[in-house]
Amino acid sequence: MDPQQIMTAFAIRTWQQVVARIGNLCSPLSEDQLRAEIAPGKNRLIYLWGHLAAIHDAMFPILRLGDRLHPELDLPFVSKPDRSMKLPTAAEIKTCWDEVRSELVSRSATLALHQWFERNGNVSEAEFDLDPTRNRLAVLLSRTNHASYHLGQMMLAQQPNAERNRS
């Protein structure tokens, strides 16, 4: 494998691991457990899970892999803060999460190595010529970083309250 192949395979595998950890953390939780706050007065697990589902759904057009599956997630999970409107149920979020993850894995697997280094869907050819780091792989890396940040928050909500309050 050449360095580009190694880097791309590593980035894809890392994204898949982070997404799997989030799914494994949230999927088995009850509706009540998902309503736990990451810290007093802060976002709840259910909101963060829906937020990540919406952000990953938005990756389809950015990666130029087709249309979004669940654009309806934007209003409750991107445009509005937690507790500002009624959220979908945990079962609905899980369904969206699973569909988006599965389809992203499937569609991204069709990309040849060189295609990961092509422009992302948010930049024009002219912008990309000026800054070739605005490619598909960079999007995957930034979304992995974003998901990892929220995974850390979600893990805080899993700690007993007494333990959280000591730190």
C-alpha positions, 0 to 999 in steps of 0.5 A: 500500500502506498501512503495515500492508500494507508491514510485513506483506509485509516481515515475510513476505518477511524470514522467507522469505529467512532460511528459504531461506538456511538451506535453501540452506546445509544442504541440499547438505551431507553427513551428515559436514559437517552434524556440524560443530560451530558452535564446539568443544563446541557444537551441530552444524549438523544439530542446529540445522537439526532444531531450526529445523525443529521450531520452525517446525513448532510455528508451525502451531498458534501461527499457528492454521493447523492441526496440526503436520506433525512433532511427533516433532521436539520430543524430539530437537531441543527437549526434549533437548540435542545429542548426548543421543540419536540424531538423524534422518538429514540426509535425514530432516531435509531432508524435514521442513524442506522440508515444513514450509517449503512448508506454512507458506508455503502456509497463511500465504498464505491469511491476509488482512492483518487476520488477521496482527493477530489473537491468536496461538494461545498466548494467550486472547482476554482476554490478547490484549485486554490485549496486542494485540501478541501477534498472529500477525505478532509470532510470525512476527517472533520466529521470524525473529529466532530463525532469523537467530540460528541462521543466524549460528551455522551460518555460523560452522561453515562457516569453516575451523577455523584462521580460527575459532580466530583470532577 
